[in-house]
Amino acid sequence: MPQPLTSKESSLFRQVIRNYEDKQYKRGLKAAEQILKKNPKHGDTMAMKALIINQQGKTDEAFALGKEALTADMKSHICWHVYGLLYRHQKNFEEAIKAYKFALKLEPESHQIQRDLAFLQIQMRDYQGYIQSRTAMLQARPQLRQNWTALAVAHHLAGNLDQAEKVLTTYEDSLKVPPSKTDYENSEAVMYKNSIIAETQNYQKALDHLESIAPHNLDRLAVLEVRAEYLSKLGRKEEAVEAYHDLLDRNSEHPDYYTKLVAILGADTSDYSSRKAVYDEYAEKNPRCDAAKRLPLDFLTGDDFRKAAQSYLSFMLDKGVPSTFANLKHLYTDPSKRDTLGSLAHEYLESKHASSENVTTNGDALKEEPAALYYLAQHYNYHLSRDLAKAMEYVNKGIDLLPSNVEFHMTKARIWKHYGNTQKASETMDQARKLDLKDRYINTKAAKYQLRNDENETALKTMGLFTRNDSPGGPLNDLLDMQSVWYLTEDGEAWVRSGNIGLALKRFHAVYNIFEVWQEDQFDFHSFSLRKGQIRAYVDMIRWEDHIREHPFYTRAALGAIAVYLSMYDSTQATNGVGGSAGTNGDEAAEKKKAAKKAKREAQKAEREAVERAAKQDPNKPKGAVAEPVKKDDDPNGLKLAATTDPLAEATKFLAPILQFSPNYIDGQIAGFEVFIRREKYVLALRCLNAALAIDPDNSTVHEQVVRFRLALNSKIKSLPSKVAEVLKSRFTTVDAFADLKKFNADYQEKHRDSPSHVISAIKSERLLGEDKKKSEKGLAGVLGLKAIEYEQAAEAFALLKQWRSSEVDTFKAAAHEKWPEVTAFA
């Protein structure tokens, strides 16, 4: 039974709650101790104390006290509510929901508990539970508009569009006084209702509703855009044309307006003149409009394209616009347009050379010639029109004309990057950085190129030029706080190349955690968006969050982590004598030990530098407000991550979101096969393999996986459960169980004999099938003779030869260096 409190102690308990809400934790703790001194088993006070010390960072102690509070008073809704809050703090939302529901049974009228439960339900996408909670909240406080709107959102997200519309209509009908014309919340709510009607595809009803709310709606642009869309879908051509003309008069740079206007006009796709007339009208109205001049280049062909491109290119180069190539490079997918643009740029440059007006009286080059040189340098550096020698020629001419121009030096760094010379690329980009020390963008690019050259410490110092000097953990801690995903990913990949597995995993896990934070950040918006009436943006955010792991930044970091964990597992297997050689693993172990020592030295150095910085601080300088205590990282070098005993489980954690949200990403399916085949989850491995085959049946890596899977099945099929074996036999049809795998592989190699990546894959499979090792090594070294080989594929072959401890390594490296003298990997 709960201990009763005196009136004085009850007042003190209310003070504890106020102190907690006002974040006055020390006062609250002191007041709680006073109560517990006389009532040591008062559950509610113990629960509030647990909540306060949890906010002070003592999570384990808070949880223990929370459990003790529940033991003291199992029928206290406050104890159960606090228990739920503690679970929520630990991100254990399922248990938190259970605790909230128990608290709500004890105190059904508590608006606070009901609201916290509702927020967790929408966070976990429990739409039916969210509908129930929002219905209860609406019944308790029907006078609040946000309760009606929240219930409509609940039905909307659950797919009940008609019910969502009905809820909003019911509220509107219940109003005795019409909302003010300047009521932002009402304006957003009626536009949200209109979007729900449109989702039912009843566009006439949506248009009628829009016309009724349009005169007083505050979002004028949204009204115009959806009205134009509805008219278009209803086939009301003249009105739709007029609506899009109104939009273009407001913003003639919006490309979608042009596209939709042309589609409504119904001009034949081959009738270029009619389509171009739409753009010409706005180019004439607004001579400075870029979109009206550029967009016709997407569909014009032949002489029409040449004429329009010449006009646009000359105009942009005359003005010296640096982004001209970026505006046009999407056209390079059409070879004829690519060649035309290149020839036009050459003609422009030649005309400027021939013109006597190209040089001023001071002997300085005018802006037109450098602009043309810059365009041509990018033209020849682009992968669809690549000629690095010419690109270097034009960029050097540009640097001769304008030695202090940042863009030319940046482009030169990119050219060195495409040559494969990461050292020169890094140095050149750093030269560009020094030309403008106040530019954060070029500073960031310099750091990125340094990371590509495995200069981790130098890159961190470069980034530190634009981070906070007072950050307790130095520049890296500030980059973590700013959630600089690109830096963490690049840094992780650089540490992988350097052999420091611990720091590599540390960076990849940091990226994983940042995406977790982004997932959790939406929690605050469940109340904020409804309170501020930003409903359409809120629904868009919820839908975006549902697919956040599709982001390429996550995929890249996750694949990097998976590759590291797979190599760790393979090393363990080699140590146990399962595949691989003990000698090779010994070398890897030595490298890891060396890298770990290096990381420890770097951590000690960073610690010393932090102490020195603190010592140098001016003691007379006023200190700011006391910040929240920074949680100390107990594994700064990732040694605990690198010491995991189950690397495949860790790899699966990174893999699962890729397979769930990016099923059409072939590298994700390839990684999935690699994880599941090692875990002997053959059905899951086959699912990934079949998905990869469906995406790209000729992918070189997929061929190798097909061979490996057939070999694994042939050896394991008898030991598998009968149902599993039956599924595998029926669904793996690429290679028959009785097929000659050596012949299958040889046929594949013959079919793709001119493709370096396919030949490398076939040779790897050849070695797997027990072919003579010397023959495989000779074949791998022979890929250098293939006409289509690029240095990246040669680097892959070189890495394999080193892994196999082949006698061909030195010969291959020398030949590759002769073929690509600039590539750092072969230097």
PyMOL commands that set and color helices and strands:
alter all, ss='L'
color gray80, all
select helices_A, chain A and resi 7-21+25-38+43-55+59-72+77-89+93-106+111-123+127-140+145-157+161-174+184-199+203-216+220-233+237-250+255-265+272-285+291-298+302-319+324-333+335-354+356-358+368-381+383-385+388-401+406-419+422-435+440-452+456-464+474-481+485-498+501-532+535-545+548-550+552-575+582-616+639-642+647-661+666-678+682-695+700-719+722-731+741-751+756-768+773-785+791-803+809-819+824-826
alter helices_A, ss='H'
color red, helices_A
deselect
rebuild
show_as cartoon
